[in-house]
Amino acid sequence: MTADLADAPPPSRLRRAAATAWRQLPFFAWLIALWMLLWGQFTWLAFLTGLVAALIVTRIFRLPPVELSGRLNLWWGLVFVLQFLAAVLHGSLVVAWQVLDLRRQPGAAIIAVQLRTDDDLIMTHTGVTASLIPGSLIVEADRDRRILYLHVIGVADADAVEKQRASVLRWEARIVRAVGSRAQLRAVRQALGSHTKVAGTGSHAEGGPG
């Protein structure tokens, strides 16, 4: 009994291990979700194989430590998942219609999206999300300037390009609400507030005399 107590890790080590596991939980869950999305299966078998793959990636092929925010909002995480599934379904239908509509060719463009947050994981999550939605694909990421370059189809004019760019920024905001730090959340809220004020001012100016 004495030997067992001596070999037991001190409480501080247990607390550090628990804190590390909690910080890594969003990344671990994202690996499992990404595995299931790549296989296109939401079954217990896909979940279990994704769990094994996540364990192998995080334990055997160890990467340099990544500092996570330590914040996880389950409500916004659920909102993100539901909106993502709806976007995948909608994107699939739109792309299928573009392929079947022989009267016109869908336009294509390479667009640059300037992200609001300076964080590797948020940038990666945003890029992966945009790539998994049919109709868009990440072709390059400029880490230093926080710019994602996407190849998108179904764009015919500048308004469609801006709509696609705004869509990517909305995905970034949703990810920040779910797993971003409080500082990142404040930055996104300030950016959204500034955008709303600018849009409101523009609408007021357009509706004025002359």
One Martini backbone bead per residue (centre of mass of N, CA, C, O) as a GRO file, in nm:
protein
  210
    1MET     BB    1   0.057   0.063  -0.021
    2THR     BB    2   0.301   0.252   0.006
    3ALA     BB    3   0.406   0.216  -0.283
    4ASP     BB    4   0.151   0.319  -0.428
    5LEU     BB    5   0.158   0.606  -0.304
    6ALA     BB    6   0.443   0.679  -0.412
    7ASP     BB    7   0.367   0.630  -0.728
    8ALA     BB    8   0.178   0.847  -0.720
    9PRO     BB    9   0.076   1.120  -0.850
   10PRO     BB   10   0.058   1.426  -0.801
   11PRO     BB   11  -0.194   1.653  -0.804
   12SER     BB   12  -0.058   1.853  -1.001
   13ARG     BB   13  -0.028   1.652  -1.234
   14LEU     BB   14  -0.327   1.587  -1.263
   15ARG     BB   15  -0.418   1.875  -1.327
   16ARG     BB   16  -0.242   1.913  -1.578
   17ALA     BB   17  -0.357   1.673  -1.737
   18ALA     BB   18  -0.652   1.770  -1.733
   19ALA     BB   19  -0.600   2.044  -1.871
   20THR     BB   20  -0.476   1.930  -2.130
   21ALA     BB   21  -0.716   1.753  -2.216
   22TRP     BB   22  -0.919   1.991  -2.237
   23ARG     BB   23  -0.763   2.157  -2.453
   24GLN     BB   24  -0.754   1.899  -2.663
   25LEU     BB   25  -1.052   1.821  -2.721
   26PRO     BB   26  -1.129   1.985  -2.977
   27PHE     BB   27  -0.909   1.860  -3.158
   28PHE     BB   28  -0.994   1.564  -3.122
   29ALA     BB   29  -1.286   1.598  -3.225
   30TRP     BB   30  -1.207   1.709  -3.504
   31LEU     BB   31  -1.064   1.456  -3.609
   32ILE     BB   32  -1.313   1.276  -3.601
   33ALA     BB   33  -1.495   1.450  -3.781
   34LEU     BB   34  -1.306   1.452  -4.027
   35TRP     BB   35  -1.305   1.149  -4.076
   36MET     BB   36  -1.614   1.123  -4.126
   37LEU     BB   37  -1.622   1.325  -4.363
   38LEU     BB   38  -1.422   1.183  -4.555
   39TRP     BB   39  -1.609   0.913  -4.556
   40GLY     BB   40  -1.924   0.979  -4.530
   41GLN     BB   41  -1.968   0.877  -4.218
   42PHE     BB   42  -2.228   0.833  -3.942
   43THR     BB   43  -2.091   0.600  -3.751
   44TRP     BB   44  -1.962   0.392  -3.520
   45LEU     BB   45  -1.728   0.295  -3.697
   46ALA     BB   46  -1.624   0.576  -3.776
   47PHE     BB   47  -1.576   0.669  -3.486
   48LEU     BB   48  -1.372   0.449  -3.398
   49THR     BB   49  -1.164   0.496  -3.626
   50GLY     BB   50  -1.125   0.795  -3.556
   51LEU     BB   51  -1.019   0.747  -3.272
   52VAL     BB   52  -0.770   0.590  -3.357
   53ALA     BB   53  -0.650   0.806  -3.543
   54ALA     BB   54  -0.625   1.027  -3.324
   55LEU     BB   55  -0.433   0.867  -3.140
   56ILE     BB   56  -0.206   0.835  -3.345
   57VAL     BB   57  -0.156   1.134  -3.408
   58THR     BB   58  -0.120   1.233  -3.094
   59ARG     BB   59   0.091   0.988  -2.993
   60ILE     BB   60   0.287   0.903  -3.228
   61PHE     BB   61   0.257   1.165  -3.422
   62ARG     BB   62   0.412   1.403  -3.288
   63LEU     BB   63   0.359   1.734  -3.241
   64PRO     BB   64   0.383   2.032  -3.184
   65PRO     BB   65   0.272   2.225  -2.957
   66VAL     BB   66  -0.063   2.349  -2.906
   67GLU     BB   67  -0.226   2.643  -2.826
   68LEU     BB   68  -0.512   2.655  -2.672
   69SER     BB   69  -0.784   2.826  -2.536
   70GLY     BB   70  -0.982   2.651  -2.331
   71ARG     BB   71  -1.248   2.695  -2.507
   72LEU     BB   72  -1.597   2.565  -2.488
   73ASN     BB   73  -1.893   2.589  -2.692
   74LEU     BB   74  -2.155   2.384  -2.729
   75TRP     BB   75  -2.368   2.549  -2.872
   76TRP     BB   76  -2.187   2.659  -3.108
   77GLY     BB   77  -2.101   2.379  -3.197
   78LEU     BB   78  -2.383   2.285  -3.284
   79VAL     BB   79  -2.438   2.512  -3.482
   80PHE     BB   80  -2.205   2.448  -3.668
   81VAL     BB   81  -2.284   2.161  -3.749
   82LEU     BB   82  -2.565   2.225  -3.868
   83GLN     BB   83  -2.468   2.439  -4.074
   84PHE     BB   84  -2.271   2.256  -4.220
   85LEU     BB   85  -2.469   2.039  -4.319
   86ALA     BB   86  -2.646   2.238  -4.476
   87ALA     BB   87  -2.416   2.342  -4.665
   88VAL     BB   88  -2.350   2.070  -4.796
   89LEU     BB   89  -2.628   2.020  -4.916
   90HIS     BB   90  -2.654   2.283  -5.075
   91GLY     BB   91  -2.389   2.256  -5.239
   92SER     BB   92  -2.464   1.991  -5.382
   93LEU     BB   93  -2.715   2.099  -5.530
   94VAL     BB   94  -2.580   2.332  -5.681
   95VAL     BB   95  -2.365   2.168  -5.835
   96ALA     BB   96  -2.561   1.977  -5.974
   97TRP     BB   97  -2.713   2.200  -6.131
   98GLN     BB   98  -2.464   2.311  -6.283
   99VAL     BB   99  -2.413   2.046  -6.438
  100LEU     BB  100  -2.713   2.014  -6.568
  101ASP     BB  101  -2.686   2.304  -6.679
  102LEU     BB  102  -2.646   2.358  -7.030
  103ARG     BB  103  -2.694   2.674  -7.079
  104ARG     BB  104  -2.458   2.715  -6.862
  105GLN     BB  105  -2.158   2.834  -6.724
  106PRO     BB  106  -1.991   2.829  -6.448
  107GLY     BB  107  -1.829   3.032  -6.272
  108ALA     BB  108  -1.483   3.124  -6.192
  109ALA     BB  109  -1.261   3.173  -5.899
  110ILE     BB  110  -1.007   3.360  -5.731
  111ILE     BB  111  -1.002   3.415  -5.383
  112ALA     BB  112  -0.952   3.650  -5.117
  113VAL     BB  113  -0.926   3.600  -4.754
  114GLN     BB  114  -0.941   3.808  -4.477
  115LEU     BB  115  -0.875   3.745  -4.171
  116ARG     BB  116  -0.931   3.831  -3.822
  117THR     BB  117  -0.751   3.599  -3.710
  118ASP     BB  118  -0.439   3.507  -3.529
  119ASP     BB  119  -0.466   3.165  -3.602
  120ASP     BB  120  -0.393   2.851  -3.693
  121LEU     BB  121  -0.650   2.686  -3.619
  122ILE     BB  122  -0.863   2.874  -3.732
  123MET     BB  123  -0.752   2.871  -4.018
  124THR     BB  124  -0.775   2.566  -4.060
  125HIS     BB  125  -1.077   2.529  -4.002
  126THR     BB  126  -1.174   2.724  -4.221
  127GLY     BB  127  -1.042   2.581  -4.464
  128VAL     BB  128  -1.174   2.303  -4.428
  129THR     BB  129  -1.466   2.394  -4.438
  130ALA     BB  130  -1.457   2.524  -4.722
  131SER     BB  131  -1.361   2.255  -4.869
  132LEU     BB  132  -1.615   2.066  -4.781
  133ILE     BB  133  -1.776   2.259  -4.945
  134PRO     BB  134  -1.932   2.262  -5.218
  135GLY     BB  135  -1.754   2.493  -5.455
  136SER     BB  136  -1.490   2.486  -5.269
  137LEU     BB  137  -1.121   2.557  -5.257
  138ILE     BB  138  -0.818   2.532  -5.123
  139VAL     BB  139  -0.496   2.661  -5.261
  140GLU     BB  140  -0.407   2.880  -5.032
  141ALA     BB  141  -0.189   2.990  -4.750
  142ASP     BB  142  -0.130   3.297  -4.574
  143ARG     BB  143   0.001   3.326  -4.271
  144ASP     BB  144   0.117   3.617  -4.235
  145ARG     BB  145  -0.168   3.757  -4.367
  146ARG     BB  146  -0.430   3.589  -4.331
  147ILE     BB  147  -0.477   3.425  -4.617
  148LEU     BB  148  -0.726   3.291  -4.826
  149TYR     BB  149  -0.732   3.075  -5.112
  150LEU     BB  150  -1.001   3.034  -5.348
  151HIS     BB  151  -1.183   2.799  -5.535
  152VAL     BB  152  -1.470   2.899  -5.721
  153ILE     BB  153  -1.805   2.828  -5.808
  154GLY     BB  154  -2.067   3.030  -5.929
  155VAL     BB  155  -1.932   3.298  -6.043
  156ALA     BB  156  -2.032   3.613  -6.223
  157ASP     BB  157  -1.955   3.839  -6.007
  158ALA     BB  158  -1.873   4.059  -5.759
  159ASP     BB  159  -2.106   3.982  -5.568
  160ALA     BB  160  -2.039   3.678  -5.552
  161VAL     BB  161  -1.759   3.714  -5.429
  162GLU     BB  162  -1.851   3.864  -5.171
  163LYS     BB  163  -2.037   3.637  -5.072
  164GLN     BB  164  -1.812   3.427  -5.037
  165ARG     BB  165  -1.635   3.587  -4.843
  166ALA     BB  166  -1.853   3.620  -4.620
  167SER     BB  167  -1.889   3.318  -4.568
  168VAL     BB  168  -1.605   3.261  -4.455
  169LEU     BB  169  -1.627   3.467  -4.219
  170ARG     BB  170  -1.862   3.321  -4.082
  171TRP     BB  171  -1.706   3.062  -4.019
  172GLU     BB  172  -1.498   3.192  -3.843
  173ALA     BB  173  -1.699   3.299  -3.630
  174ARG     BB  174  -1.814   3.023  -3.546
  175ILE     BB  175  -1.547   2.901  -3.448
  176VAL     BB  176  -1.484   3.113  -3.236
  177ARG     BB  177  -1.743   3.067  -3.067
  178ALA     BB  178  -1.663   2.765  -3.000
  179VAL     BB  179  -1.302   2.778  -2.969
  180GLY     BB  180  -1.225   3.048  -2.901
  181SER     BB  181  -1.108   3.304  -2.761
  182ARG     BB  182  -1.193   3.590  -2.601
  183ALA     BB  183  -1.024   3.777  -2.781
  184GLN     BB  184  -1.133   3.667  -3.052
  185LEU     BB  185  -1.430   3.726  -2.992
  186ARG     BB  186  -1.399   4.032  -2.970
  187ALA     BB  187  -1.282   4.080  -3.253
  188VAL     BB  188  -1.526   3.970  -3.411
  189ARG     BB  189  -1.740   4.158  -3.289
  190GLN     BB  190  -1.608   4.420  -3.384
  191ALA     BB  191  -1.614   4.355  -3.686
  192LEU     BB  192  -1.921   4.314  -3.706
  193GLY     BB  193  -1.997   4.597  -3.600
  194SER     BB  194  -1.849   4.759  -3.819
  195HIS     BB  195  -1.998   4.635  -4.060
  196THR     BB  196  -2.283   4.723  -3.975
  197LYS     BB  197  -2.230   5.028  -3.973
  198VAL     BB  198  -2.142   5.052  -4.269
  199ALA     BB  199  -2.400   4.935  -4.393
  200GLY     BB  200  -2.594   5.141  -4.266
  201THR     BB  201  -2.465   5.393  -4.392
  202GLY     BB  202  -2.497   5.305  -4.689
  203SER     BB  203  -2.807   5.279  -4.684
  204HIS     BB  204  -2.865   5.573  -4.600
  205ALA     BB  205  -2.724   5.706  -4.842
  206GLU     BB  206  -2.896   5.566  -5.065
  207GLY     BB  207  -3.179   5.681  -4.935
  208GLY     BB  208  -3.123   5.954  -5.008
  209PRO     BB  209  -3.097   6.228  -5.161
  210GLY     BB  210  -3.006   6.191  -5.505
   0.00000   0.00000   0.00000
